[in-house]
Amino acid sequence: MTQFKLTYFDIDGGRGQPIRLAFHIGGIEFEDVRLTFAEFQEARQSFRFHALPVLEIDGQQVTQSTPLTRYVGKLVDLYPTDDLQALFCDEAMDACEDLSHAIGKTFGLKDDELKQAREDLVQGPLATFIKGLDGLLARGGGEYFADGCMTVADLKIFVQTRALAKGVLDHVPTDVVEKLAPSLAEHRDRIANDSRVAAYSAR
Ligand SMILES: N[C@@H](CCC(=O)N[C@@H](CS)C(=O)NCC(=O)O)C(=O)O
């Protein structure tokens, strides 16, 4: 049996969380290594690109969260087999990744600089991506992003929209998704209430 070891931060969010969720939903055992930020700083040189998540597959280190999410999605039937639906799934995941990148640019700032950067984020990239993702959801039929059922795209976007609602970003209103894209907020609740996702959250 293939041995999986996923290393990510000790948070229930971020780029590693959709991978954990997909493993869980598929019932695939994996070693869930959760590092504190201090532990990461100590170990970072050992990771190929000095960043997380990292998935070891039978001891082989593989990086890059979206391909990793897609890979696990394929293993657990959460990735479309139809090429066009797979494209829709990939598009949504990459758009979400672009949003994460825009958010990441505001990390490390402080006080007024942080406040200004976050306000700019809300008016700029956050609005663009929330509305854009809402459009992709509508294209998928309104409930899921691709394939008419839950895929890894739904997991990845759910992790992001849930983080926004939890208020993990100072100066970003927690109802930003509701205000800009009510259907995307409903999507977040739909995925949260999916029995497989809810079972993971309840652990
Ligand atoms: N392109 C990479 C980006 C990885 C990345 O930036 N990870 C963040 C956490 S989500 C990280 O390790 N940040 C710590 C740092 O760079 O110091 C991926 O998608 O996996």
The ligand as an ORCA input file, in Angstrom:
! r2SCAN-3c Opt
* xyz 0 1
  N       2.984     27.395     -4.904
  C       3.037     26.814     -3.583
  C       2.997     27.914     -2.551
  C       3.305     27.350     -1.184
  C       3.237     28.399     -0.093
  O       3.473     29.604     -0.336
  N       2.934     27.936      1.091
  C       2.847     28.815      2.247
  C       1.776     28.323      3.193
  S       0.168     28.208      2.459
  C       4.150     28.767      3.020
  O       4.764     27.739      3.133
  N       4.506     29.914      3.605
  C       5.610     30.010      4.510
  C       6.731     30.808      3.987
  O       6.844     30.961      2.754
  O       7.512     31.262      4.813
  C       1.885     25.820     -3.403
  O       0.837     26.017     -4.020
  O       2.039     24.853     -2.653
*
